[in-house]
């Protein structure tokens, strides 16, 4: 299995290397007017747009994962009282804009594809619009969408309600599935310019159903939640890690690896949180998880020690001394040649375990739970014996009757390491991980649930921005 995954990563990296010749344009939506720059391609081909659309989606998976990694306590700042740790308002204008650039390119591809009958391109455009719109909606709650890509001279789009955004995302996914299943597409996908699935339509269909399962599972607190619908979507989604949604990196390092390399050069960042490290090193659960040695490296003191969120470096040595754990280039997820993982088979097995448990299907839930652990071990390239020893621990192999949501969320927290989806889970689970504590010096009375409206919107779209709610106010789907 590992050999197949490696080959897949290599193929994507080679395909991604061709992107430098086509990423010379922006989306044409008026919300992001780039003026009359003669160096920009004003009418790029559908396959050139495909390169941009898939690449932007992959990079936004990284950007949004990085934006919330402190909130879900995967990473912590080495500086005491850092704003990203203690829930102070931070300006994520670039993160916001990058998602809209990605959706603008996707919009242009959808329009061109639907005019020419290129159903496959339209399907991928709609699916990646849904994915990036969900990143925005799950960060800010409300955002422009229905008016966001209209061609008008003066552009000040209204904000859709959270419920409208959720419905739009679901509709986009369903339309993407229908388009990807079309037998009348007028244009095939170019494998070299699809840097996520290499032009594999079957893989895209599985990914569409996986994103649908994520979407449906997100409303687990709502009375309308339907676990059987989640399971039905999963029946059409990933069957193995070979189906994972990843983007090959090019022109340098995986961006997570670059953080680790910068750290070695004393540009500090990517320090792992005490919560994550203790989750793995035996401190919290009394069992050493072998994945700790695949996520990070031993410190100079030959141990695994994290940094408390809000507390900064605990010393007594200087910040540049490796006496606390960082993101590692030795990790299969954050090495210099690793792809960016957007959604994995391992994650979806935990979605299945949760939905099945909520549906009362304990046998299916337990099988999926164990499969999710094994899949995460495989993804992190843990030795089979070490993985088996961990799985056989009584606190892990709890049996069908002993399985709880706490077990599932505990293991999924490891499977979604550095993925934005982990923050959705933390909120749905009410930050209920064992040993999970508020950051030191937090400016909110409880855990953060949303991001502040970015400055770019306050300046450019002030007539439509909603009133800023406290950052510990739950989003629509985060409430009963």
C-alpha positions in Angstrom: 0.0 0.0 0.0 2.7 2.5 0.9 4.4 1.9 -2.5 1.2 2.7 -4.3 0.7 5.9 -2.3 4.3 6.9 -3.0 3.9 6.4 -6.7 0.7 8.5 -6.6 2.5 11.3 -4.8 5.3 11.2 -7.4 2.9 11.4 -10.3 1.1 14.4 -8.8 4.4 16.2 -8.1 5.5 15.7 -11.7 2.1 17.0 -12.9 2.2 19.9 -10.6 5.6 20.9 -11.9 3.9 21.9 -15.2 1.9 24.5 -13.4 4.5 27.3 -13.6 3.7 27.8 -17.3 -0.1 28.3 -16.7 -0.4 30.1 -13.4 -0.2 33.5 -15.0 -3.8 34.6 -14.6 -6.4 35.5 -12.0 -10.1 34.9 -11.9 -12.1 37.4 -13.8 -14.8 38.1 -11.3 -15.4 41.8 -10.6 -15.1 41.3 -6.9 -11.3 40.8 -7.5 -10.7 43.3 -10.3 -7.0 43.1 -11.3 -7.2 46.0 -13.8 -5.9 45.9 -17.3 -2.7 44.0 -16.7 -1.3 43.0 -20.2 0.5 40.1 -18.5 -2.7 38.4 -17.5 -4.5 35.9 -19.7 -8.0 37.2 -20.0 -9.6 34.2 -21.5 -7.6 31.1 -20.4 -8.5 27.7 -21.7 -10.6 25.3 -19.6 -7.6 23.1 -19.0 -5.4 26.0 -18.0 -8.2 27.0 -15.6 -8.2 23.5 -14.3 -4.6 23.9 -13.3 -5.3 27.0 -11.4 -8.5 25.8 -9.8 -7.0 22.6 -8.5 -3.8 24.3 -7.3 -5.7 27.1 -5.5 -7.9 24.6 -3.7 -4.9 22.6 -2.5 -3.1 25.8 -1.3 -6.3 26.9 0.5 -6.4 23.6 2.3 -3.0 24.5 3.7 -3.8 28.2 4.3 -7.0 27.5 6.2 -5.5 24.6 8.1 -2.6 26.9 9.1 -5.0 29.7 10.1 -6.8 27.6 12.7 -4.0 25.2 13.8 -3.6 27.2 17.0 -7.3 27.2 17.7 -7.5 23.4 17.6 -4.2 23.2 19.5 -2.1 21.4 17.0 0.5 24.2 17.1 1.4 26.9 19.6 3.4 30.1 19.5 6.8 30.2 21.1 6.0 33.7 22.3 3.9 34.1 25.4 0.5 35.8 24.9 0.6 35.5 21.1 -2.7 36.8 19.5 -3.2 33.6 17.5 -3.0 31.6 20.8 -5.1 33.7 23.1 -8.1 34.4 20.8 -7.3 38.1 20.1 -8.8 39.4 16.9 -6.5 38.7 14.0 -6.8 40.0 10.4 -7.1 37.1 8.0 -7.8 39.2 4.9 -5.4 37.2 2.8 -6.9 33.9 3.8 -10.3 35.2 3.0 -9.3 36.6 -0.4 -7.4 33.5 -1.5 -10.6 31.4 -1.1 -12.4 33.9 -3.3 -9.6 33.9 -5.9 -10.0 30.2 -6.0 -13.8 30.4 -6.3 -13.5 33.1 -9.0 -11.3 30.9 -11.2 -13.7 28.0 -10.6 -16.7 30.2 -11.5 -15.0 31.2 -14.8 -14.3 27.5 -15.5 -17.9 26.5 -14.7 -19.3 29.2 -17.1 -16.9 28.3 -19.9 -17.5 24.6 -19.4 -21.3 24.9 -19.3 -21.3 26.9 -22.5 -19.2 24.3 -24.3 -20.7 21.1 -22.7 -17.5 20.3 -20.9 -19.4 18.6 -18.0 -16.4 17.2 -16.3 -14.7 20.6 -15.9 -18.0 22.1 -14.7 -18.3 19.3 -12.1 -14.9 19.9 -10.7 -15.4 23.6 -10.7 -18.6 23.2 -8.7 -17.1 20.7 -6.3 -14.0 22.9 -5.5 -16.3 25.9 -5.2 -18.2 24.0 -2.6 -15.1 23.0 -0.8 -13.6 26.5 -0.7 -17.0 28.1 0.2 -17.2 25.7 3.1 -13.8 26.9 4.4 -15.1 30.4 4.3 -18.5 29.6 5.8 -17.0 27.4 8.6 -14.6 30.2 9.5 -16.8 33.3 9.4 -20.3 31.8 9.5 -21.7 34.2 6.9 -20.1 35.5 3.6 -21.0 36.7 0.1 -21.8 34.0 -2.4 -25.0 34.5 -4.4 -23.8 37.9 -5.6 -20.1 37.2 -5.3 -19.4 36.5 -8.9 -21.9 38.7 -10.8 -20.3 40.9 -13.4 -21.2 44.5 -12.4 -19.2 47.6 -12.4 -19.6 48.6 -8.8 -19.4 45.5 -6.7 -20.6 45.3 -3.1 -22.0 41.8 -2.6 -24.6 41.0 0.1 -23.8 38.4 2.7 -25.7 35.1 2.5 -27.0 33.7 5.7 -25.3 30.7 7.2 -28.3 28.5 6.3 -28.1 29.8 2.7 -24.4 29.0 2.5 -24.9 25.5 3.8 -27.7 24.9 1.3 -25.6 26.3 -1.6 -22.7 24.1 -0.7 -24.9 21.0 -0.7 -26.5 22.0 -4.0 -23.0 22.5 -5.6 -21.9 19.1 -4.4 -25.0 17.4 -5.8 -24.6 19.2 -9.1 -20.9 18.3 -9.3 -21.8 14.6 -8.8 -24.3 14.8 -11.6 -21.9 16.5 -13.9 -19.0 14.1 -13.2 -21.3 11.2 -14.0 -22.2 12.7 -17.4 -21.7 10.5 -20.4 -21.9 13.5 -22.8 -18.9 15.6 -21.8 -17.3 17.3 -24.8 -13.8 17.6 -23.4 -11.7 15.1 -21.4 -9.6 16.2 -18.4 -5.9 16.8 -19.0 -4.1 14.6 -16.4 -1.1 16.9 -16.4 -3.1 20.0 -15.4 -5.3 18.4 -12.7 -3.0 18.4 -9.8 -5.4 16.8 -7.4 -6.6 13.6 -9.1 -4.6 13.6 -12.4 -7.7 13.6 -14.6 -9.2 10.5 -12.9 -13.0 11.0 -13.2 -13.7 8.1 -10.9 -11.5 9.5 -8.2 -13.3 12.9 -8.5 -16.7 11.2 -8.0 -15.4 9.4 -4.9 -14.1 12.7 -3.6 -17.4 14.4 -4.3 -19.2 11.8 -2.2 -16.6 12.1 0.6 -17.1 15.9 0.7 -20.9 15.3 0.7 -20.5 13.0 3.7 -18.4 15.7 5.5 -21.0 18.2 4.7 -23.9 16.2 6.0 -22.1 15.1 9.1 -21.3 18.7 10.1 -24.8 19.3 11.3 -24.7 16.5 13.9 -26.1 19.0 16.5 -29.2 19.7 14.4 -32.5 17.9 14.5 -32.3 17.5 10.7 -29.1 15.5 11.0 -29.4 12.2 9.1 -26.6 9.7 9.9 -28.0 7.3 7.3 -27.6 9.9 4.6 -23.9 10.3 5.7 -23.4 6.5 5.4 -25.0 6.4 2.0 -22.6 9.0 0.7 -19.7 7.2 2.2 -20.7 4.0 0.4 -19.8 5.8 -2.8 -16.6 7.5 -1.4 -13.1 6.3 -0.7 -12.3 2.6 -0.5 -8.6 2.9 0.3 -5.8 5.5 0.9 -5.2 5.4 -2.9 -8.3 7.5 -3.3 -7.0 10.3 -1.0 -7.6 13.9 -2.1 -4.1 15.5 -2.2 -2.3 18.1 -4.2 1.3 17.6 -5.3 3.7 20.4 -4.4 5.9 22.1 -6.9 8.6 24.9 -7.2 9.9 24.2 -3.7 8.8 22.6 -0.5 5.5 21.5 0.9 4.4 24.7 2.8 4.3 22.8 6.1 7.8 21.6 5.5 8.9 25.2 4.8 7.7 26.2 8.3 9.9 23.4 9.7 12.9 24.5 7.6 12.4 28.2 8.6 12.4 27.0 12.2 15.8 25.5 11.7 16.9 28.9 10.5 15.6 30.6 13.6 12.5 32.0 11.9 10.3 30.5 14.6 7.0 28.8 13.9 5.3 25.4 13.8 5.9 24.6 17.5 3.6 21.7 18.5 1.0 22.3 21.2 1.2 20.7 24.6 -2.2 19.4 24.0 -1.3 17.5 20.8 2.0 16.2 22.2 0.4 15.0 25.4 -2.4 13.4 23.4 0.3 11.2 21.9 3.2 10.8 24.4 1.3 8.9 27.1 0.8 11.9 29.4 -3.0 12.3 28.8 -4.1 8.7 28.0 -1.4 6.6 29.7 -0.5 4.9 26.4 2.3 6.0 24.1 1.0 6.4 20.6 3.7 5.4 18.1 2.4 8.1 15.7 4.1 10.7 17.9 7.5 9.7 16.4 6.1 10.0 12.9 4.6 13.5 13.5 7.5 15.1 15.3 11.1 14.5 16.5 12.6 13.9 19.9 13.9 17.1 21.6 17.5 17.6 22.6 16.4 16.0 25.9 15.3 12.8 24.2 11.6 13.3 25.0 8.4 14.7 23.4 7.4 18.0 25.0 4.9 20.5 23.6 4.4 24.3 24.0 1.4 25.5 26.0 -0.9 27.7 23.9 -0.6 31.2 25.3 2.3 30.2 27.5 5.1 30.4 25.0 8.5 28.7 25.2 9.0 27.2 28.7 12.8 27.3 28.6 15.1 27.4 30.4 17.0 27.4 27.1 16.6 29.9 24.3 13.8 29.5 21.7 16.3 28.4 19.1 17.2 25.3 21.1 15.2 22.2 20.2 13.9 21.5 23.7 10.3 21.4 22.6 8.7 19.7 19.6 8.1 21.2 16.2 6.6 20.3 12.9 9.0 17.8 11.3 10.3 17.3 7.8 10.6 13.7 8.8 6.8 13.4 8.9 5.1 11.8 5.9 2.5 14.7 6.0 5.0 17.6 6.3 8.1 16.5 4.5 9.6 18.5 1.7 8.1 16.2 -0.9 4.8 15.5 0.8 1.6 16.5 -1.0 -1.0 18.7 0.7 -3.6 16.4 2.2 -7.1 17.8 1.7 -9.3 14.7 2.6 -8.2 11.2 3.4 -9.6 7.7 3.6 -8.5 7.7 7.2 -10.6 10.7 8.0 -13.6 9.3 6.3 -13.5 6.1 8.3 -14.0 8.2 11.4 -16.9 10.0 9.7 -18.3 6.6 9.1 -17.7 5.4 12.7 -19.4 8.5 14.1 -22.4 8.4 11.7 -22.9 4.6 12.3 -22.7 5.0 16.1 -25.3 7.8 16.0 -27.4 5.6 13.8 -27.2 2.8 16.3 -25.1 0.6 14.0 -22.5 -0.4 16.6 -20.9 -3.2 14.6 -20.3 -0.9 11.6 -19.1 1.9 13.8 -16.5 -0.2 15.6 -15.1 -1.8 12.4 -14.8 1.7 10.8 -13.2 3.1 14.0 -10.5 0.4 14.0 -10.0 0.8 10.2 -9.6 4.5 10.7 -6.8 4.0 13.3 -5.0 1.5 11.0 -5.4 3.8 8.0 -3.8 6.7 10.0 -1.0 4.4 11.1 -0.4 3.5 7.4 -0.6 7.1 6.3 2.1 8.0 8.9 4.1 4.9 7.9 4.1 3.5 11.4 5.7 0.0 11.6 3.0 -2.7 11.5 4.0 -4.2 14.9 3.9 -0.9 16.6 0.6 -0.1 15.1 -0.9 -3.4 16.2 0.4 -3.1 19.7 -1.3 0.3 20.1 -4.6 -0.9 18.6 -4.6 -3.9 20.9 -4.4 -1.7 24.0 -7.6 -2.2 26.1 -8.2 1.6 26.1 -8.2 1.5 22.3 -9.8 -1.8 21.5 -12.8 -1.1 23.6 -15.2 -3.4 21.8 -18.5 -2.6 20.1 -20.4 -2.0 23.3 -17.6 0.1 24.8 -17.2 2.5 21.8 -18.2 6.1 22.4 -18.0 9.3 20.5 -15.1 10.3 22.7 -13.1 7.4 21.4 -13.9 8.3 17.8 -13.1 12.0 18.2 -9.9 11.2 20.1 -8.5 9.1 17.2 -9.8 11.4 14.5 -7.9 14.3 16.1 -4.7 12.5 15.1 -6.0 11.6 11.7 -6.8 15.2 10.8 -3.5 16.6 12.0 -3.1 20.1 10.5 -6.3 19.8 8.5 -9.0 22.6 8.8 -11.6 20.0 9.3 -10.2 19.3 12.8 -11.5 22.7 13.9 -15.0 21.8 12.7 -14.7 18.6 14.8 -13.4 20.4 17.9 -16.4 22.7 17.8 -18.9 19.9 17.1 -17.3 18.0 20.0 -17.4 21.1 22.2 -13.6 20.8 22.6 -14.3 17.7 24.7 -10.9 16.1 24.3 -9.4 14.7 27.4 -6.9 17.2 28.9 -7.8 19.9 26.5 -7.5 23.3 28.2 -8.1 26.9 27.4 -5.0 28.8 26.3 -3.2 30.7 29.0 -4.2 34.3 29.1 -7.2 33.8 26.7 -9.2 36.9 26.1 -12.4 34.9 25.7 -14.2 33.1 28.6 -14.5 29.9 26.6 -13.1 28.3 23.4 -13.1 30.2 20.1 -15.9 29.3 17.6 -15.5 31.8 14.8 -13.0 34.2 13.1 -13.4 38.0 13.0 -14.5 39.6 9.8 -11.4 40.5 7.8 -10.2 44.1 7.4 -10.5 43.9 3.7 -14.3 43.5 4.0 -14.6 46.2 6.6 -12.9 48.6 4.1 -14.4 47.5 0.8 -17.8 46.1 1.7 -18.7 48.0 4.9 -22.4 48.5 3.8 -23.0 44.7 3.9 -20.8 43.2 6.6 -22.8 41.8 9.5 -22.4 43.0 13.1 -19.3 41.3 14.6 -20.3 38.7 17.2 -18.0 37.6 20.0 -15.5 35.0 18.7 -16.8 32.4 21.2 -20.3 32.6 19.6 -21.1 29.3 18.0 -21.8 29.1 14.2 -25.2 28.1 12.9 -24.4 24.4 12.6 -22.6 24.5 16.0 -25.9 25.0 17.9 -28.9 22.6 18.4 
